[in-house]
Amino acid sequence: MDQSPLGNRVPFLDLDAHHRPIRAELDAAIADVIDSGAFAGGPFVEKFERDFATYCGCKHAIGVGSGTEAVWLALLAAGIGAGDEVITVPNSFMATAEAITYCGARPVFVDVDDSTYTMDPEGLEAALTPNTKAIIPVHLFGQCADMDPILDFARQNDLIVIEDAAQAHGAKYKHRMAGTIGSVGCFSFYPGKNLGALGEAGAIVTNDQALDSRIRVLRDHGQTQKYHHSDIGWNCRMDGIQAAVLSVKLRQLDRGNRLRRSHAAAYNEAFSGIEDIITPVAADYGEHVYHVYAVRVEERDHALWLLGKKGIQVGIHYPVPIHRQKAYHSLGYEIGSFPIAETLAHQLISLPMFPELSSSQIEQTAHALKEAVLAAASR
Ligand SMILES: Cc1ncc(COP(=O)(O)O)c(C=O)c1O
């Protein structure tokens, strides 16, 4: 059957299926906020901060308005500003680099490892200058970067390590939770994330008391007490409804991550022995949480066309690496600067991945992709 009937479509993400079983709890949590009037900051945010710090096994969690704000505030609190350079990777969502630029600093990229697609520590030495102040490894697709060599390099060169854990809620690196390995970790709770709000939200986690205090001041207009401003900050507060929702959804996170891992294993099994489909590598140093399950396919255009025709929704993360974005033309990076990130931009396809994905949806997706790849190989 070439054309899938409408009912046979496979969505990339199904938030409705995720929310249905907990809908009554979500409704009650939202009603509590409405009844209490604690809409901006307040007790629901404080509760979620305690819940999330406990989940991550760290001392402090600070709720903010988005993951972008989390990275930006972490940098500001670390004192990063004009004239500074921050090393990160080009295959991330734009927000990682944007936050660096919004502090007045300059993003400097290093290429990624060919198997995990996360920061290649080998690239750090060449990126280092006297202006380098920080490193932001990105735990891409739900897998931690290889943090120990990055931390060693940072220690040797007096740099702060800020983890972009926006895609890695609950992921682990050598038994340490993503976000708690460097000095500070940044999370996004964008609705499609493994832990997603019903709107925009983010959080910063740290064990450093001074950073925690500074971020709390900066996220609230630099106020130390109402209408007394020690710093120029911004409004980056988390809102009460998102915090209450997140406390409910946090209880589902580990179960969701376990299901994602078993779906990834099913995809891997379905693609085993097919040389033209490179499945994701889960490094043995940690625990992957498959925010994204992305395969590498050389003849991507044909595969995208066929998957689309069969009603299977897929994504591309990311079609243009950050150093090649028009917005960063001024940084002067040529094509070929980061060959692995650039190759990934042409080859990766993110397949449907969410906890409620059914085995028949996995089979349907895997069958269509195999058909596309085998057809391309026989042309
Ligand atoms: C790696 C990464 N960093 C930062 C962000 C920004 O988070 P937000 O969309 O909540 O601002 C995202 C969001 O997709 C992300 O994937």
Ligand as a Chemical Component Dictionary entry (heavy atoms), coordinates in Angstrom:
data_LIG
# 
_chem_comp.id                   LIG 
_chem_comp.type                 NON-POLYMER 
_chem_comp.pdbx_formal_charge   0 
_chem_comp.three_letter_code    LIG 
# 
loop_
_chem_comp_atom.comp_id 
_chem_comp_atom.atom_id 
_chem_comp_atom.alt_atom_id 
_chem_comp_atom.type_symbol 
_chem_comp_atom.charge 
_chem_comp_atom.model_Cartn_x 
_chem_comp_atom.model_Cartn_y 
_chem_comp_atom.model_Cartn_z 
_chem_comp_atom.pdbx_ordinal 
LIG C1 C1 C 0 19.961 22.617 22.930 1  
LIG C2 C2 C 0 18.960 23.693 23.232 2  
LIG N1 N1 N 0 19.356 24.781 23.908 3  
LIG C3 C3 C 0 18.497 25.763 24.230 4  
LIG C4 C4 C 0 17.175 25.694 23.854 5  
LIG C5 C5 C 0 16.266 26.839 24.156 6  
LIG O1 O1 O 0 15.168 26.504 24.946 7  
LIG P1 P1 P 0 13.798 27.301 24.846 8  
LIG O2 O2 O 0 13.151 26.970 23.565 9  
LIG O3 O3 O 0 13.015 26.814 26.025 10 
LIG O4 O4 O 0 14.118 28.743 24.948 11 
LIG C6 C6 C 0 16.707 24.582 23.171 12 
LIG C7 C7 C 0 15.301 24.481 22.766 13 
LIG O5 O5 O 0 14.931 23.777 21.861 14 
LIG C8 C8 C 0 17.619 23.554 22.838 15 
LIG O6 O6 O 0 17.235 22.449 22.172 16 
# 
loop_
_chem_comp_bond.comp_id 
_chem_comp_bond.atom_id_1 
_chem_comp_bond.atom_id_2 
_chem_comp_bond.value_order 
_chem_comp_bond.pdbx_ordinal 
LIG C1 C2 SING 1  
LIG C2 N1 SING 2  
LIG C2 C8 DOUB 3  
LIG N1 C3 DOUB 4  
LIG C3 C4 SING 5  
LIG C4 C5 SING 6  
LIG C4 C6 DOUB 7  
LIG C5 O1 SING 8  
LIG O1 P1 SING 9  
LIG P1 O2 DOUB 10 
LIG P1 O3 SING 11 
LIG P1 O4 SING 12 
LIG C6 C7 SING 13 
LIG C6 C8 SING 14 
LIG C7 O5 DOUB 15 
LIG C8 O6 SING 16 
# 
